[in-house]
Amino acid sequence: MSADWFDQMPKTHRWLVGVSGGADSMALLNLLVDQGFRELVVCHLNHRLRGAAADDDADFVANAADRLGLSVEMGTADVPSLMQKSGISLETAAREARQDFFANCASRWQCPRVILAHHAEDQAETVLWNLLRGSHGCRGMQRERTMGDLTYFRPLLGVRRAELRDYLRSKGLPWREDASNAEPIAVRNRLRNEAMPLLAEISGRDLVQALGSAAESDAGLREIAAFALHQAEVRDPQGRLHLPKMRTLPVALQKAALVAFLADAGVGDISRRTISCCIELLSPEGPTAVDLANGKRLRRRAGRLLVESQHGQELD
Ligand SMILES: Nc1ncnc2c1ncn2[C@@H]1O[C@H](COP(=O)(O)OP(=O)(O)OP(=O)(O)O)[C@@H](O)[C@H]1O
């Protein structure tokens, strides 16, 4: 199971592990211990979403860490009021609360590395959801992703959910079942419980494998594009996009350059539509600016493309 990752990573370094108490993260935790990772900090956030069951999850995780002789970080977040305050979905609020929690754990433990238990089914659902939302490409989660000062690792992206459960059963290890996973409340749950089984039935294909391969191909294309763009020196020393050089590139590479540039500038949700609008900035006769998410704008100025804040200041 992902033996390459477990072999390559330094086992004596400290690592934070995100553990909800569910089967996936319990399997991850025990696999890491089996593989000889010694300096693990088990991090659990109580989202305060499921009353007493959430408190039981927290106790369960704390006890499991204790039995394994590992350090623990327990946090709480008020996800319902976060949703209300910012008008965001439950999933987004929970994810943002977890990111803040991991960032705090990282600074307390002086450890900028977090391991998460996303697996092959999670990857397939992510690709499908991104496709449905109109994202650029068949984008999945990355095995390694740096956000700010923190790097997230997902060594189980190629491992099936059933394999993780089999592993836990074979070792007689318990886990907590999250009742909300079976409820059709969140989009992800509907994709998992309704759309994916239906699509698999209709196509007669292993959908998880097919979507996982699509994500891998997409990641490969992004790597090739990054290499070609580096060779073409499309970024100036300030990191802006150099328009005369951009204009010499095939359209697919122009789009790849825009996607990478916007991602680096922290523009989330880069849709196919956004990229089609931005590509028009390459033409001297086209518009001079395109509105992006969060009040940001992409602007053409003096032969370069740059990202501005809503106050017209250039962003680094
Ligand atoms: N409450 C939490 N505290 C700490 N880490 C979490 C928590 N919830 C999720 N994670 C981490 O983020 C990963 C992805 O979250 P997701 O909600 O998709 O998983 P999950 O359905 O809770 O899975 P699991 O079976 O691992 O509990 C988890 O596998 C785990 O590593």
The ligand as an ORCA input file, in Angstrom:
! r2SCAN-3c Opt
* xyz 0 1
  N     -12.044     16.154     12.470
  C     -10.877     15.958     11.910
  N      -9.741     16.162     12.594
  C      -8.530     15.959     12.018
  N      -8.365     15.553     10.766
  C      -9.460     15.318     10.031
  C     -10.769     15.510     10.556
  N     -11.668     15.185      9.594
  C     -10.950     14.841      8.533
  N      -9.627     14.896      8.768
  C      -8.525     14.552      7.855
  O      -8.881     14.961      6.536
  C      -9.036     13.798      5.709
  C     -10.159     13.980      4.741
  O     -11.338     14.344      5.394
  P     -12.735     13.688      5.001
  O     -13.787     14.477      5.674
  O     -12.773     13.481      3.541
  O     -12.516     12.295      5.671
  P     -13.427     11.399      6.589
  O     -14.635     10.985      5.847
  O     -13.594     12.034      7.942
  O     -12.397     10.189      6.634
  P     -11.816      9.349      7.791
  O     -12.357      7.992      7.524
  O     -10.366      9.499      7.643
  O     -12.259      9.881      9.078
  C      -9.240     12.661      6.674
  O      -8.915     11.438      6.088
  C      -8.339     13.041      7.802
  O      -6.973     12.769      7.519
*
